[in-house]
Amino acid sequence: MNGAYMPESQRSTHPIVQLQDVSRIYTLGKNRIYALKGVSIAIKEGDFVTIMGSSGSGKSTLLNMIGCLDLPTSGRVKVNNVDLSKLDDDGLTAIRRNNIGFIFQQFNLIPTLTAIENVEIPMIFNGESPRKRRKKALMMLKKADLPLEYARHKPNEMSGGQQQRVAIARALANRPPILLADEPTGNLDTKTGHNIMKLLEELNSSGTTVIVVTHDPELENYSHTTIRIQDGEIIG
């Protein structure tokens, strides 16, 4: 465990994410692809989890389930004790907006917008005023440890590590209790990747539940809990 580890006594035992016997089957022509096979997991509030698996293991499908981007063929998914199967599209959008921040390997920043404008996007959908958005965006960039002189730079004017910090600030814009990171260091050099993971540790130590999907065994060193998936099944 690393320096930002939250002691067990300070972490809740309340499961903020639950999957109960979840399967996800995709149909391709006459073929049925079993991406997940009866997966059951519970992730406690305040935990730092790595989901480990090779390419094609089902880890991205699992992340999509947790992130309300996909629904299971069978089984049940709960986020913050809300059963996703009972929600319509608007309800799922609200769950994502209010509970989940996403960090992507490719950063997914809008190239024509500055760093601060990228961070403001989730707040626009949340109906916040321009003045409040700008103030919060600057606060989030500071929390993500991006030097504020880059706030008005566009993505092509920043390094990969700086872009990932903007992506983290954007993910934090609506103060979600859950942060999902899909291969967050995949496009970064070793030193920058380490710094990003230390930042995720710090966010976790302040109470955010962090879930990282990766095939890189080095990232396991930063987490409290590791879930291993292979061929759509939990193996450890």
C-alpha positions in Angstrom: 0.0 0.0 0.0 1.1 3.5 -0.7 1.2 6.8 1.2 -2.4 7.9 0.4 -4.0 4.6 1.6 -7.2 5.2 3.6 -7.2 3.0 6.8 -10.0 0.5 6.9 -11.5 2.3 9.9 -12.0 5.4 7.8 -13.7 3.6 4.8 -17.4 2.8 4.7 -18.6 -0.8 4.4 -21.5 0.4 2.3 -21.3 -1.1 -1.2 -21.4 1.8 -3.6 -21.4 -0.6 -6.6 -23.0 -4.1 -6.7 -23.2 -6.6 -9.6 -25.4 -9.6 -8.9 -25.0 -12.6 -11.2 -24.5 -10.3 -14.2 -24.1 -11.7 -17.7 -23.7 -9.7 -21.0 -24.2 -11.5 -24.3 -23.7 -9.8 -27.7 -25.2 -11.3 -30.8 -23.0 -11.2 -34.0 -25.0 -12.8 -36.8 -25.6 -16.3 -35.6 -22.9 -16.1 -32.9 -23.4 -15.3 -29.3 -20.5 -13.6 -27.5 -20.4 -14.0 -23.7 -18.6 -10.9 -22.6 -19.6 -11.4 -18.9 -20.7 -14.7 -17.3 -22.5 -14.5 -14.0 -20.3 -11.8 -12.5 -21.0 -10.9 -8.8 -18.9 -8.2 -7.1 -19.4 -5.5 -4.4 -17.2 -2.4 -4.2 -17.2 -0.6 -0.9 -17.6 3.2 -0.7 -14.2 4.8 -0.4 -12.3 1.8 -1.9 -9.6 2.0 -4.5 -10.0 -1.0 -6.9 -8.1 -2.2 -9.9 -9.9 -4.5 -12.3 -7.1 -6.6 -14.0 -7.4 -8.5 -17.2 -5.9 -9.0 -20.6 -7.4 -7.7 -23.8 -10.8 -9.4 -24.4 -11.2 -10.5 -20.8 -14.4 -8.5 -20.3 -12.9 -5.8 -18.1 -14.2 -2.9 -20.4 -17.6 -4.5 -20.5 -17.6 -4.6 -16.7 -16.5 -1.0 -16.6 -19.4 -0.1 -18.9 -21.8 -1.8 -16.5 -20.6 0.1 -13.5 -20.6 3.3 -15.5 -24.2 2.9 -16.7 -23.1 2.9 -20.3 -24.5 -0.6 -20.9 -27.1 -2.9 -19.2 -26.8 -6.6 -18.5 -28.5 -9.3 -20.5 -29.3 -10.9 -17.1 -28.5 -10.1 -13.5 -28.7 -6.8 -11.6 -26.4 -3.8 -11.3 -26.8 -1.2 -8.5 -25.0 2.1 -8.2 -25.3 4.0 -4.9 -28.1 1.5 -4.0 -30.1 2.4 -7.2 -31.1 -0.6 -9.3 -30.2 0.4 -12.9 -32.8 -2.0 -14.4 -35.6 0.2 -13.0 -34.4 3.3 -14.8 -35.2 4.8 -18.2 -32.6 6.6 -20.4 -33.1 9.9 -18.5 -32.7 8.1 -15.2 -29.4 6.4 -16.3 -28.2 9.8 -17.6 -28.9 11.3 -14.2 -27.0 8.5 -12.4 -24.0 9.0 -14.6 -24.1 12.8 -14.2 -24.5 12.8 -10.4 -22.5 9.7 -9.4 -19.7 8.9 -11.9 -16.7 10.6 -13.4 -14.9 9.1 -16.3 -11.2 9.2 -17.2 -10.2 7.7 -20.6 -6.9 6.4 -22.0 -7.3 8.7 -25.0 -8.2 11.7 -22.8 -11.3 12.5 -25.0 -10.8 16.2 -24.7 -12.5 18.5 -27.3 -9.6 19.8 -29.4 -11.2 23.2 -30.2 -11.7 24.0 -26.5 -9.3 25.2 -23.9 -8.5 23.2 -20.8 -10.9 25.3 -18.6 -13.7 25.0 -21.3 -13.3 21.2 -21.4 -13.7 21.0 -17.6 -16.8 23.2 -17.8 -18.7 20.8 -20.1 -20.2 18.5 -17.4 -21.3 21.6 -15.5 -23.1 23.0 -18.5 -25.3 19.8 -18.6 -25.8 20.3 -14.9 -27.3 23.8 -15.6 -24.7 25.8 -13.6 -24.2 29.5 -14.4 -21.2 30.6 -16.4 -19.6 32.4 -13.5 -20.0 29.4 -11.2 -18.7 27.0 -13.9 -15.6 29.1 -14.4 -14.8 29.3 -10.7 -15.3 25.5 -10.2 -13.3 24.6 -13.3 -10.3 26.6 -12.0 -10.7 24.9 -8.7 -10.8 21.4 -10.3 -7.7 22.1 -12.5 -5.9 23.2 -9.3 -7.0 20.0 -7.5 -5.8 18.0 -10.5 -2.4 19.7 -10.1 -2.4 21.4 -13.6 -0.4 24.7 -13.5 -3.0 27.4 -14.1 -1.0 29.0 -16.9 -2.3 26.0 -19.0 -5.9 26.7 -18.2 -6.4 28.5 -21.5 -4.3 26.2 -23.6 -5.9 23.8 -26.0 -5.1 20.0 -25.9 -2.5 20.2 -28.8 -0.6 22.7 -26.7 -0.2 20.4 -23.7 1.7 17.2 -23.0 0.0 13.9 -22.5 0.3 14.1 -18.7 -1.2 17.6 -18.8 -4.1 16.5 -21.0 -4.8 13.6 -18.6 -4.9 16.1 -15.7 -7.5 18.1 -17.6 -9.4 14.9 -18.1 -9.3 14.2 -14.4 -10.4 17.7 -13.6 -13.3 17.3 -16.0 -14.2 14.0 -14.4 -14.3 15.7 -11.0 -16.4 18.7 -12.2 -19.7 17.5 -10.7 -18.0 16.1 -7.6 -19.0 12.5 -8.3 -18.5 9.9 -5.5 -17.2 7.3 -8.0 -14.3 7.8 -10.4 -13.8 5.3 -13.3 -10.5 5.2 -15.1 -10.0 3.1 -18.2 -6.3 2.5 -18.7 -5.5 6.0 -17.4 -1.7 5.6 -17.9 -1.8 3.8 -21.2 -0.6 6.7 -23.3 1.8 8.1 -20.8 5.5 7.6 -20.0 6.4 5.7 -16.8 7.1 8.8 -14.7 4.0 10.7 -15.8 1.9 7.6 -15.3 3.2 7.3 -11.7 2.3 10.9 -11.0 -1.2 10.4 -12.4 -1.7 7.3 -10.2 -0.4 9.2 -7.1 -3.1 11.9 -7.9 -5.8 9.2 -8.0 -4.5 8.0 -4.6 -4.9 11.5 -3.2 -8.4 11.8 -4.6 -9.2 8.4 -3.0 -7.8 9.5 0.3 -10.3 12.4 0.3 -13.2 9.9 0.0 -13.7 9.3 -3.7 -14.2 5.7 -4.7 -11.7 5.0 -7.5 -12.1 2.1 -9.9 -9.2 1.5 -12.5 -9.5 -0.9 -15.3 -6.1 -2.0 -16.7 -3.9 -4.8 -18.0 -0.8 -3.3 -16.4 0.1 -5.2 -13.2 2.1 -2.2 -11.9 -1.1 -0.3 -11.3 -2.2 -3.0 -8.8 0.4 -1.5 -6.4 -1.8 1.6 -5.9 -5.0 0.0 -5.0 -6.6 -1.5 -1.9 -8.5 -4.2 -3.8 -7.8 -6.2 -7.0 -10.5 -7.9 -9.0 -9.2 -10.3 -11.7 -11.3 -11.2 -14.7 -10.6 -13.7 -17.4 -12.9 -14.8 -20.3 -15.8 -12.9 -18.7 -15.5 -14.5 -15.3 -14.1 -13.3 -12.0 -11.1 -15.5 -11.1 -9.8 -13.7 -8.0 
